[in-house]
Amino acid sequence: MKLKIDGKQNNPILPRAVEPLLADADAADLRVLVYAALRAADGEDFEAKDAAEALALTEGEVRSSVKFWRGAGLLGASRRPAADKAAAAEAAQPEAADAAAKTASDTGADKPLRDKRPMHLNSAELCRVAKENADFPALLHAAQQTAGWIFNESEIEIIAALYASLRLPGEFILSLIGYFVCKKEMPLRYVEKVAYDLCDKGITTPEALEEWLRRREERETNEGFVRRLFGLGQRALTEKEHAAVDSWFNLCGYGEDMVRAAYEKTVNTIGKASIAYASSILRAWHEAGYKTPADVEAAGQAKRAKPAAKGSGKQPQSFDTEDFFEKALRRSYGDTGDKS
């Protein structure tokens, strides 16, 4: 197989299409993608066995990740006959996958569902699913109407596996298709990947899915606001930045007004935007109990207007807590070297 990338002087350049998939790609998916990119840049074929050995993964994990990236249109089959033959031989070995799954079960290993997904359902098995599940034909029809096209055999297999193997409710499956295929314009293979990951997390009811989608939408809205505010352009947030932004809105409970106030204070203090610096400010405000920009402003005015003690014979204190706070932040910012 080959990776659909651009390259120059054997240096792989990942396409922009990777970015929207990063939030749902797990560590194995990312490792497989980078490995495939390096093999493509070197003009070499991608072999699941070699990838598993190089990445310390099982071949099942590699195949699962390959299906994920193939479904997103980033991995394609190699045009070389030898590679096609090898890929065909690999795809024709469901018995090996079943044996591996049985071994894991016998040893009590708690493997995630995404590694136990069926490799292939033949025509007889699809007919059996339809016969044993009276609601399946209606679900398949509704799924095609929701997606907006007539499914091919492999796409019908996906719906059958989600419904019959994972026992996901029809409403759950239709909601996933409506969100990711219609709204996000992702392939049906991506829906399959997300469904297995959600099952791993115990999210299997329409109500739980609705809450998960709500939180996902909220997170994307918040991160989009931060991206625009901090001038990040199309750059994906780092894992540390994801965690910081999530803490602003969820742990601290702040809205856009407080984030904007922290951004302005950051730029006014160090002369440029920095998520790390703004995060330090917001944590300090949260610990101080400030809930709105008005609270922050009122606290600042109170500190500036605080009169010196009279009749105590003591000199007015020159210690400025606001100044101390900013200097401490500058030291922390400089020491960590985090310029994001």
Order of alpha helices (4+ residues) and beta strands (2+ residues): beta-beta-beta-alpha-alpha-alpha-beta-alpha-alpha-alpha-alpha-alpha-alpha-alpha-alpha-alpha-alpha-alpha-alpha-alpha
